[in-house]
Every structure is written in C-alpha cells, then in structure tokens.
Amino acid sequence: MELYDLTISEASQKLQSKEISSEELTQSVLKRIEATQKQLNSFITITKEAALLQAKKVDEKRKRGDALSALAGIPIGLKDIFLTQGIRTTCASKILEGFIPAYDSTVTARLKKNDVVLVGKLNMDEFAMGSSNENSFFGPVKNPWDLERTPGGSSGGSAAAVASGQCLGAFGTDTGGSIRLPASLSSVVGLKPTYGRVSRYGVIAFASSLDQVGPFGKTVLDTALLLKSVAGEDAYDATSVRKPVPNYEQFLKKDLKGVKLGIPKEYFSKGLNSQVEASVQKALSDLKSLGASLIEISLPHTAYAIPTYYLVCTAEASSNLARYDGVKYGYRAEATSLAEMYAKTRGQGFGAEVKRRIMLGTFVLSSGYYDAYYKKASQVRTLLKKDFEDAFLKCDVIVTPSSPTTAFKIGEKIEDPLTMYLTDVFTTSANLAGIPGLVLPCGFDDQNLPIGLQLLGPYFQEEKLFHVGHAYEQATEWHKRKPKL
C-alpha cells in the first residue's frame, strides 16, 4: 500500500507514532498528483513547495513534542472557491484567473491552525454553477473510475482528488448538491453540514442562502474529523450559528439498535436508474440487519424542489455576481467607456452557464416578475422545510438515493441545461431546507461506476448521519474499492 492510499485516521496514527513523517506522506501525495493530474485535471493550482515546507514545519513541531491536532501533517486539497492568502483563487473563471487574495477564508485559517498541509486548489464548475465540472475555464475534471465520464459537480475536483489519492481529504461547497453528487459519482464520502454550521467567510458566493462548506473523505470517520476542525461560530459570518461542536467520533457506533430510518416514497419514482435503485434497496436491507427500523414517510412537495431551487439560486447569483465589473479586481476588458467596459468584462470573463444563470436571476427579480417567481419560490421553500420538520417527528434519519444515475459521459448533457439540472433532483431539497446531508458509497453498477447512498438529518445533528453512515460502512466493503489509474 502506498502512503497516499491511507485514510486520514490511519495516517494520523502513523504520524503520531512517528512511523512515518509528514514530509514522506506529502511527497507520496505530490508524486501521485504528478502521475495523475494530466489524466484527471483535478487541480487548478498545485502548491508543491509550500506543501513540503509546511510538512517539514509539522515534523519539527512533532519532534519538539508540541501539542498537535489529529489533522497535523495531513495533505488536504481545497476547492478553488476558498480564499487563500497569497495563493491564486480563481473560482474556475476567466474573470478571476489571476486573482491573489490578501486574506484567508475562515475555513483556510482554521485548517492552518490544525497544521494541515495544503497541496493545492481544486478544479470546479465556474462559480460553483454546474453538476458535471464541465463549466470550468480550466477544462473539465475526469472521473477516476472512467476518464470519459464526469465526476459530478460543482466540487468535482475535490471528489476526484480524494478518490484517486491526490490528497487524503478535501473541502468543497454544496449549494444544491455540489458535494453530495460528486461524492456519489466518485465513490467517496461527502457531507453538506447544516446551514450555519461552518463559516462561509472568505468563500466566493454563489447563492448565499443555500451555500454551505463541507468535507470529502475516504471514510465517515475522516469526514467527521474534517468537519470538527472547521465547524463552529465565526464572528465574520453573521449566518454562522452559536452552537457547540460535538466530538463527532464518540457517535461512531457499529450497530443501529433503536434508530428509525425514514424512506420517502417520492425519491423512488420514475427516472431512477434500476441498478441505482437495486443498490439503495440492498443498503436499506443492510441497515435493517444492523438493527434499524425502516419507516415509509412522505415529503409531498419534493416535485417542486428543482424549480424552486433554480429560481432562488439564480436570483441570488444575479445579485452576488454583480461585483465582477472589471473595476475592483479580476479581469478587465479594454473599452472606451465605463458601460462598454462592464459589458465586455462580463461578456468575455464569464462562461455560458454563469451568464445563463445571471440572466435567469435578473429576470425573476425584475419589476413585475418578482412576486410571480422569487416570492412564490420562497413560499414553496417554506413548505419543503416543513416537510422535513414533520418527517423528523417520525424518524431519526432519512435515507434516499443520492443521484438518479451513475456518472454520465462528458458532453452527454452539457447542451441540454434542463436535463443537467435534473441530476440534482435528490439533493436540492436539503439546501432549500438547510438540513445536513451525508453521501457514502453503497455499490457499483455493471460498468464499475459508483453508486451513493444519501442520509439526511435534522438541523445541527450531523452526528446522527455519522452514526448511521459509519455503522453501514463498517458492515460493507464498498469504501475500500479504489479506481485503477
């Protein structure tokens, strides 16, 4: 086994016992990046020299006997949406191609406090808008299980990097499924925490009432360790919530006695691939054998989630992206007047999908249409939220498929935005309601493409998801399979 194949918890134990050094671990990961980057295109910026320097510093701290966190010396990747002081941050857009932030995001700063080793900034859909990672100015990310297919989006680079051993863990953002869909299509564990659990300060905004930061890991335990390192209130983010962060590891039990799992009938409808459904049904059977009871529930407004989501997110994107005007930072087009500079900068700097969403959002917010579209979507959003609140009176965790299909081919859906948007059909509701969602591997189809299982929980009860996910993971072998690259 190569060092890059280790999980975070395994590597942490070896580092603490001084069986390996952080420099050796980081070298292994950097060599893996070098060997696979051309195939996967998962990184936008690789910080090789800074990573090796940080690894040496951690090793020196360990030699001195300094108190170190469980993540000290662990090579981590960050989606290129997190501000990193002195390191290029592009959001996969031409408009920010050369942008170097003057400060760190709160997530970056908290990871630095934990002495992690940052190996680079990961590829993504431009401004996190997309489900396939094809909307990047730097080219699409390839799925490590099949290089002709997408790893999912928008955090596709993060999922592909963890799946292929290019880093031991990573962070992404999830606005409508952008962590959970790539986790599902790439066979890794991905978590969208409760809205407000992790600070969004220094995270480039897409849709501010939906965006949430979350981790990718090879196991549920790794994901829990990563969340613990960044969660908690932040004075710089008014939407972060003052709630204590539990020690998630203590909830990782191997049985599910007394746990009630809700199975929503609306998520097992027409359009769900038969092999995906078979894997999810088998997972439900496995969960039952671990002691859980399965209860059929209804989330009656599920059908309205996609239209509601695409009204809310485009409206907020239209507002958030107004700041990219060529004046303050980023790309600036040559022009003879201010109005012409605005038009040319945005026309040349934004990709097609970003322009599409800005125009949709501007339309739904415009005079005469606001009440019919944005206001109505906000009302339906409240109904979706109520569906989950009612469901959690009957069950502890909701279990669903995470994607209607396995990974699709690059180019297959890019010309049909509506079909592409429907890939998020099982994930957008959690963002609209603000609840946490965890995706973990639960099988493979007949083409050896990964299938994921989604767990949804009540507000600020990520530990319930970790409990169910860990128990399932310990009883199965899916998370141990690796792509052949």
N, C-alpha and C positions, 0 to 999 in steps of 0.2 A: 504493500500500500504506500502510495506517495503521500507526503505531508499535506498537500493541497486537498486530499480526499478526506481528511479529518473533519469531524464536526467541531463546532466552537467549543462544546463542553469537553470533548476528547483532547483537543489542542490545549485548552486552558489547563487541564490536569497535567499534561506533559510539560507545559511551560512552568507550572508551579513546582513540579518535582525536579525541574532542570534536566529532564530527559532530552528536551530539545530547546533551542533558543528561538527567540522571536525573529532574529536575523535569518536563521535557517528556514523557518516557516515562511517568512516573507519572500525569500529567494525562490522557494518552491512555487509559490503562488505567481510571482513575477515571471518565472520560466513558463508556467502554464499559460499565462496571458500571452506571452511572446509566441508560444506554439499554436495558439487557437484564435487569436484576435482577427487574423485575416479571414478565417472561416466564419466567425460569429459576428464581427463588427459590434461587439457589446460595449466597448469603451469609446468615449469621445476624447477624453484626456487621461493619460496614464502618468501617475506621479511616482515614477520609479526611484529617483534619487531621494526625494523627500520621504518615501516609504522606508527605504533602507536606513536613512538617518534616524527616523523615528523608532524603528525596530532596535537599532543599536542603543538608543537612549533608554528604552524599556529594559533591555538586557542589563544595562548598567544599574538601573534602579533596582532590579531584582537581585543583582549581586550585592548591592549595599544593604539589602534587607528592607527596602521601603515597602510600605503597605500598598498593595496593588489590587485593582478590581479583577473580576473574573474575565473581563474582556481585554485586559492589558496585553499588548503584543499581538492581538488577533488582526489579521488583514481583512479589511472591510471596504466595500465599494459604496459610493453614494450616487444616486440618480442625479443627473446634471441639472436639477431644479433647486438644489440646496446651495445657498451662498457659501463659498469657501474663500476666506481671505487670502488674496494673492494667487489663487488658482482659478483659471478660466472657468466661467459658469455661463453656459450658452442656452439652456433650455431647448437644445437641439434646433435652434432657429438661426437663420442668417442674420436676423436683426440684432442678436446678441453674440454673434460669432467671436468677437474679440473682447468681450466684457470681462474685466477682472474686478471682483467685488472688493470693497475696502473693509468688510467685516464678515464674520461668520454667522450663519444661522444658529439658532439655539440648539438644534439637533447636532450640528457640527461641533459647537462648543462643548456640549455635554459628552460627546464621544471623545473629544480631545482630553477632557477631564478623566475619562476612563482609560486613557492611554492606548486607544486603538491605533492601528496602523492603516492610514488611508492609502489605498493603492490606485485610486483613480475615480473619475467621474463617468457615470454610465449613460449609455445611449437611451433614447426615449422618443416617444411621439412629440413633435413640436408643441411646446407649451402644454404638454400632457394631454393633448387632444387626439385621441385615437385608441383603437382596440387591437392594433396589429404591429405597431412600431414601424410602419411604413411611411409615416408622415415626418420623418426626421430629415433635416437638411444634410445630415451626415450619412444618409443611407439607411436602409432597413437592417434591423438585427435579425439574425438567423436562429432558428430553433435548434439547440444542440442535439435533439433527438432525430431531426430530419432537416437538413440545411436548406431544403426547398420550401420549408414552412415557416410561418410566423411563430414567435414565442408568446404572442399576445402583447397587449399594450395597455396603458402607455409606458409602464415600467418594465418593458421587455428586456432591456439591457441588464437590469438588476436580476431578474429571474434567470436569464440565460447564463449570467456570470456565476451565480451560486450553483446552478445545476451542473455546470461544466468544470467547477473547481478553480475559477479565476479569482474567487475570493471566498472566504468562509461564511460570510453573511453580507447583507446589503440593506440599504433603506430605499424605499420608494414613496410615492404618494398615490392615494386612491380617491378619485373624485366620483367615479361611477363603476368601479371595478378594476382600476388600474394596477392594483397589487394582486387582487384575487384571481383575475383572469390569467395573467402571466404565470402565477404560481400553479394554476391548474394545467395550463398547456405545456409547462416546462418541468413538472414533477418536483416542485419544491414546496415548502410551507410558507404561506404569506398571510399577514394579518393586517386588516384595517381596524385600528382601535376605535373606540367611541369618539365621536366628535368632541374635542376639548381635552382629550387625554394627553395628547402630545402637542407641544407648541408649534405653530406654523410661522413663527417669526423668522424671517430670512429665507422663507420658501417662496419661490416665484409663484404668484397667484394665478389660478385659472378661474375657479368658481368658489368664492370664499366661504359660502355656507355649506359647501359639500367637501372641499379638500380636506384630507387627513393624512398625516405621515404614518408610515408603518414599516415593519421589518420583514425581510426574507431570510429564512434559514433552511438548513438541510433537515432539521428536526423541530418538533414542537418545543422542546427544551431550549434549543438555540434561539428560537423566535421569542420565547419568554425572557431569556437573558437580555436580548437586544432591546425589547420593549422597556424592561425595567431600567435600562441605562439612560433612556431619554425621556421617559414619561414624567408627568407632574406639572404643576402650575408654573407659569412663566410671566413675570411682570411685563414683559414686552409684547405679550399676546393676550388681549382682552377676552378672547374666546377660550383660552385655556382655563380649566376648572380646578378650583382648590379642593382636591380630594387626595387622601393619602394613596401612595402607590404600594400595593401589596407585594409581598415576597412571593412572586408567582410560582416559584419552584416547589413550595410546600403544597400546592394544589395538584401536583402531577401524580395522581394515583393510578393504579393499574386496573381497577375494577370500576363499574358504573352502577353499583347497587343503589337503588333508590332514585336514580336520575331519570327524569321524564323528558323524552325527546319528542318534539312536535314535528310531524311530517305534513307540510302544506300541500294539499291536493292540486293547487294551481301551478305548482312547479313540476308536475309530472304530466304535462299535457302534450298536445300535438306539436311537433317541431323538435322534441328531444330525441337525439340520436339513440337508437336501440341499444348499442353497445355501452354508451354512457349510462343509460338507464339501468342496464343489467349490472354494471359495476356498482352503481349507487345502491341498488336494491340488495346486492350482496353485502355491501358495507353496513346497511341497516340491519341485516341479519346478524352480522358480526357484532355490532353494537348491542343488539338484544342478548346475544350469548354472553356478553360481558356483564349483564345484569340490568341494563337499561330497559325501561318500558317505552314502547312506541305508541304515540297518540296521534290520530289524524286531526289536523287543525285546518282552518281556512284563513287565508289572507285575501279577502274578497276584492280588494282594489288593486291587486297585482298587475292586472292588464293595463292599468293607467300609468304604471311606473316609468316606462320608456318615454312616452310623450311628455309626461310631467318633467322628467329629468332633462330632456333636451330643450325644454323651454326655460327652465331655471338656470341650467349651466351656460347656455348661450347668452342669456341676458346678463349674467354676472361676468362672463368673459368679455362681452362688449364693453362693459364698464372698466374692468381691470386692465384690459389691453390698450385703453386709450392713452396710457402713459408712454407708449412707444411711438414717439413722434419725431425722432431724429434730433431733438433739442438737447436733452439732458444726458443721455448715454446711448450706447449701441450704434447701430448702423445709421448713416445719414446719406441720403441720395443728393446728388448735385441738382440744384434748381435755381431759378431766377426770382422766385417769390416764396413767401412762407407757406402759402396754401399749396403751391406746387411741391414744395419740399415734403410737407405732410403726406400728400397723396403718393408721391414717388417712393418715399421711405417705406411706407406701409405696403404699397403695391409690390415693391421689389424685396422687402425684408421678410414679409410673412408668406408662408406656404398656402396652398389651395385650401386645405381643411381649416386652417386658422381663419382665413378670410371668410369661408363659408359660415363658420360659427359666429364671427363678429357680425356679419350681415344679418343672420337669423336673429341674433340677440338684439341688435339695434332695431330691427323691425318689431319684435314683440314688446319692446319698451317704448315704442314711439306713440305719439299722441293719437288717441282713437283706438289703439290696439292693446294698450296696457291692461285694461280690465278684462278684455276677452281672452288674453293669453297669459301674461305673467301673474296677474292677480288670481285667475282661475287655477293655474298650476300650483300656486301657493296654498290654495284651499284644498286641492286634492292631496297635496303633500301632507297636510294635517290628517287627512283620512288614512293615508298609508301609515303614518306614525301611530295612529290609534289602532290599526290592525295589529301591529306588533305588540303594543301595550296590552291589548286584550288577549293575544296568543300567549304571552308570557305569564298570564294568570293561571294558565293550564299546564304549561311545560317550563322546563329549565333552559333548554337549548333547542333551537330549530335546526333541522338537518335538511339540506337540499342539494341538488346538483349545482356545480359552480359555473358550468358552461354548457350550452345546448349541444355542442360538438367537440371533437378533439381539434388539434391545431389544423388550420386550413392553409392552403398554399399561398405563398407571397404573390400578390397580384390578383388573387381569386375574387376578392370583394372590394378592392380599392376604387373601382369605377362605379360602385353601387352603394352610396352612403347609407341608405336605409337598411340594406341587408347587413352592412357593417355595424350599424348602431344596434341591431337586434342581438349581436353577440353578447351584449351587456344585460340581456333580459333577466338573468338571475341575480345580478349584483347591484343594480342601481337603487333598488328599494332600501337597502341598508344605509346608503349615503343620504337619501332623502329623509330617512327616519333618524339618522345619526347614531345607529347602533353598531356594535362591533361585529366583525365577520372574520372567520379564520378558514383558509383553504389548505387542505393537505392531500397528498397522493392517495388514491384508492383503487388504482388499476391501470391497465393499458388495453388499447383496442387491438384488433388483429393486424394492424400495421405498426405495432410497438409504439404507439403515440399515447402520451399520458392522459389520465382521467383524474379529475379532482373532486373532492367532497367539500361542501361548504357547511360551516357551522355558524349560526347566528345567535347572539346572546343579548340579554338585557343591558341597559346602559351601565357602563363602568363595571361590568362583570366579566372582563376578559378571562379571569381565572376559570370560569365555567367552561369556556371554549378550550383553554389549555388542558383542563382535566379530561374532557371528552376526547379531544384530539390525541392527547398523549396515551390514553388507555387504548384507543383504536390502533395507534401507531405501534405500540408495544406488542399487540396481538397479530400484526401483519408484517409483511416484508417489503411492501411497495417502496418505501422511502430509501431502501438500500440499493435499489437498481440505479445504475449510472449510465449516461449516454456514452457511446463509443466514438470518441473524437481522436 
